Amino acid sequence: LDARCAGMAVATASAAAESRDRVMSLPQLQNLMKRDPEAYEVEFDQQWKHFVSMLEIFKLKPQKPQKTFGEQVMFLAHVAPSFAGRGEALTGQLISVLDEHYEVMHASMRETLVQALILLRNRDQFPCIRTLPLYFKLFSLSDKSLRRQIFAHIISDISQTNVKTKSQKTNKELRDLFFARMKDGEVEVARRACAAFISLYRRNVWRDKHVVNLMSSGLVHPDCKIAAALAHLFLGNKTKGLEGILDESDNEEDAEAKEVAREIVGAKKTSRREKRLKRAQMAAKRAQNRKRSKDELASHINFVAIDLLHDPQTLAERLLQRVAKGNDPFNFRLLLLHLTARLVSRHSLQLPNIYPYLMKYLLPTQKEVTQILACLVEASHEQVPPDDIRPAVLHVMKTFVTEVQAGEVIEVGLNGIREICARTIGVLNEDELADLVGFRKYKHKGVTMAARGLINLYREKDPQLLHRSLRGREAAMAVSRGEVRAPEYGSTQAADGIEGLELLVAKKRRRTDRGSGSSGSGSSDEGSDEEGEEEAKKAKPEAGAEVAAPEADAKRLMTEEVLGSDDFKKLRKLRLQRSVEMQLGRKRKAEEMLLDSSSGSGNDSDSDAEVSDGERGLTGRMPGAMSAAELRATPSRGRTKAQRLAKVQAGRVDFKEKLMERRNQRKGGKTNSEKRRSKPLMMSMQSATVRKKKARNAHQRVQTMKKHIKTLKKTANHQKIRRK
C-alpha cells in the first residue's frame, strides 16, 4: 500500500512538472489563474515582467500597432484583480502611457488600452474619478467609436454606483469636475460634459437642485448646441441638440431590447420574422420604459427642473439679453425666448422688456408667428401690470383681428387674446371687448368659435364687461345678486375655506333627502293626508335654511369631518360643472350631466395631473404651458365636389402598384415561383412533378378529381349553372 501511494505521488508530481513545462496560450493560462491564483504566482510574475519590457518597447514607437502587446494588456486586465496590489499598479501604468502618447498613438492600441481600463474599473480596482480627466482628454480626439465607448461607460458607471448607496462626497467631486469641463473645456469636451449631465438627469441619478442650477449656467454657453439641449430639458421637451451624443448613452438599453426580441423570434432571417422582430423590439422597449417609469414613481417625487432654480429672475434677464443680440440663428433664439417666457410664467417674474421685443415679430407675415404668440401668452400672469402687456394686446388686435386679414389670421389673433385675458387682469376695456366679440357672426367658422370662446371666458371671469345679451342667464343672475366682483390688479383674497365646498354639501344633502324620500314612499300608507301636509310644511323651512346658510354648512363640514380623496375628486367635478354652466349661460340639461357623469366615472382612478389638465379654466389653477399648436387656426375642409373627390382618391390604395413597388425594392434575384413561370416548356415536361402526374393510375386520378371538386365547392364564388 505504501509503495502504491508513493507511486501515485510521483505520478502527480511528474504530471504537474509536465503541465508547467508545457507551453500554454494566454486564454488557457488566464482560465487557470482565475481558478487558482495562488498556484500560479510564479507564472504571473513572468508575464508581468514580460509586460513591463513590452511597454518600454511600445513607448519608443506608440504610433505603430502591436498586436502581441495588446493581447498581453488584456490578459493582465483579466487576471490582475486576482492578485493583491497588481490591479492598481496596472491601472497607473496604463493611465500614464495613455496620458503621454494619446495624441500620436494608433487607434487600435488606444482602444485596447481604454478597454483594459474599463475592465479594471468594472472589477472595482480604482475609483471612477481617477480616469475621468484622461477620458475628457480623449474626447478631444476625432475617434468617434472611442468617444462613444467612453461616454457610454461613464454614464453606466455613475448610474451603477448610485443604485444602492449615494455618496455625497463622490457625487460632489464628479459634479464639480463635469461642470469645470463644461465651462472651460473645448467645444467637444464641453458637449460631452453637458450630455452627461442631461443623461444622468434623465436616468434619475442626478436630479437635485444643485445639479439643476449647475446646468442652468450652460444656458448662456457660447455653443448653441449645448444651450439648445439644456433649453429643451428645462422646457420638458424630449432633449434635442446633442442627438449624436445623447443617443450613445441609450445604446445599451436598445441592445438589451434587441437581444430579448431576438430570443423571442429566432435567428433565421425571413420577411415575416423581420416584421415580428420589429414588433417584439417595440414591445420590449415599451416594457422597459414602463418599468423605468414605475421605478421612478415608486422611488421618489420628480420635481420639474425649472422649479428648482435659485435665481430665475437673473437667468431670465440674461437669456433675454442673449436673444436680443441677434447673433444666433432665429430658431435657436426662438427656443430661448420660449424658455424665458416659461420662466416668467412659472415664477411670476417681472420682465417688462420682453413684451416690446415680442411685438417686433408679431406680424401675420412672420413664419413662426404662432410660436411667438405662444411666448407672449406664457409671459403673462396675474402679477404683470396691465400697462406693460396692454400695448402688445392692442398690437395683436390691430394687425391680426381686422376684417382685412384672412379668417385663419383672425382666428389665431382671437385665440392668443383669449389666452392672455385668461391669465392677466384688466387688459381689455368694454369697447375693445365688444369689438372682438362682434366677430361671432363672421362667415369663417373658426373665427366664430374663437369669438365664442372669448365670450365664455368673460362670462366666468368678468361678466360685467359683456353686453347684457351676451352674459347668459347664470352670469346675469350672479351679477344681479352681487356674487360676481370685477377682478382688480394687485388685489389678493385670503382663502378662509375650500372653494366650492358648498357645492359638495348641497349634493350630499340632496342625496340624503332622496334616500329618506324613497324610504318614506316604500313604507305602508298608514299616515293620513293631513300628516303628509304637516311634514311638507316642516320640510319647507329646512330647505330655506339650507339655501340661506350654505357657507355655514361648508365650514361645519370642513371643521367637523375629514375629507378623503374621493371627496376632493367629487369637489373638482362639481367646480368644473359650475364653470361649464357659467360659460354656457344656462343650467345644463339632465342628458348632458348624465353623459358627463358616465364619461367621468371611468377617470376616477387617473392621477391628479390628468385631472388638472381638464380644469385649466378654473380659478386658482396654475396656467399650464402653451404651445403653438393650441393657437393655430383650424384647418379648412374642402367643400367643393372636386376637392372631396381628390380626398377620396388620395385615400384609396392601389394594391397592384404597391405590389410592383415592393417587388422593385426587393433585394436579390427572382423568387422560385417567378423562375418556374419563365421556365421552358420542354424542361417543365421533364420535371419530377410532371412525370409523377403522368405515372398515376386511374384510382389516384379519381381521388384527385374528387378533392379538387370538394375544394371548388368551398372556395369558388362563380355562379352555379344548373343542369336542365
C-alpha angles and dihedrals in degrees: 000000000000090000091051092051091048090051092052091049091051090048094051092046091051091047091052091049090050092049090049092049091047115099109239131189121246095253091053092048090046091054093049094046092052091052097048114010096171093059093053104046092115092052091048091053089052092050091047092053089047089053093050092052092046090049092056090050091048092053090061092061109015093161091066118083115237114191097188092052091051091051090049091051093051090046092054092044089058096043106033096078088063091062119065116251096358096097092058092047091050091050092053093050094048092048092049095050092046092047092052102041107021094115096053099030120114114260095238093050092046091052091048093053092047091050089052090052091049090050092051091048091051087055088053096243096144138009120273096243093060095075100032096090089053092047091052089053089052090052089069091064123095094238104119099185092050092050091050092049094048094046093050090048093050093050095046092044095053090044092052094048090055097047100087105016131009116218108206093199094052093045091050091052091048093047092050091049094050091046092051091051092047092050104040106016131098119282095261092045092046091051091053092049091049091047090051091054091050095045093049090047091051090049090053093242101114107026106131127115094260092061092044092054091047089053092048090065088063090065089080094045112132091234110088095208093058094046092045093051092050092045090055089049093053091045090054095241125137100278115261134171097063099054095140092054104034093049089058092065091056095053093095093056091047090050090052091050090050092050092051092048092047091053090052097048105029136238101274113100119227130146092252093048092048090057090048089047092053091050091047091050091052091048092049092049091049089051090051092050091047091051092047092050090048091051091049093050092046096046105050146322116283113220120203111256094232091058094058097061116123099206111020093161094062091043092052092049092050092048091050090050090053092048092048093055092070097209094120128070116281096243090052092050089049090054092051089046090055090051091048091052091048090053091050092050098041097048098029092239128179109233107153095172093068095069098058089045092053091049090065091065099036097104129126090234092058111109097217096036094132091057092049090048089050088054090052090050093050092047090061125087139148095276094057110106111244090230090063099051100029095081090055092050092048089049090055090049093051097044103034111021100059130111089239091070127076120267093253092055092050091049092052091050093049092048091052094047091048092054092046092050090049090058103036137050130236099003099134130040126212097270095048091048091050090053092052094044090053089075090074087093094049117130093238113086095213091053090050092052092047091051091049089051089056090050091051091050094054092043088065101031107037113351092171090076091059125082115261093250092056100046097082128222099281095046092044092052090047091052092048091050090049094240094127121072124191110248115247127202113253096012117127127188118213110226114231095176146007113294114244095012090129088063090057091048091051092049092050091050092050089051093050092046090050091050093048091046093052092048090049093050091049093056123089118281094244095130120085127239090256091060090050091053091050091052090050091052090051091049094054098068090044091057091047091051089051091055093043098053111031093137093055091052090048092052091047090051091048094050101038104037135050113234115218132204091269091055092052091049090053089046092054091050093050092050090050090048091053090048091053091048091052091050094046091049093227143060112279119250121251091249092055092049091048091053092048093048092049092049093044096048091074092052098060091099094054121109124264090250091063091047093051092054090065092045099056092122095057120107115256093028119123108241113247130229119295123221131191091244091065092057096041118112119257111262113255118240123227108251102179122091093243091054092048092049091049089053091050092050091049090054095053120094123218100212094187091055090045090052092050091049091051090048092051092049093048116114122231130023134304124318122246092256091053090050092050090050092056095042116121115258096236091054091048091052090056094050122116093246094056093044090051091052092050092051095057119117126227096267092053091049092052091050092050091049092051091051090049092051091048091052092048092053090056101042110022116099098186122123113273111237111216117220118236 
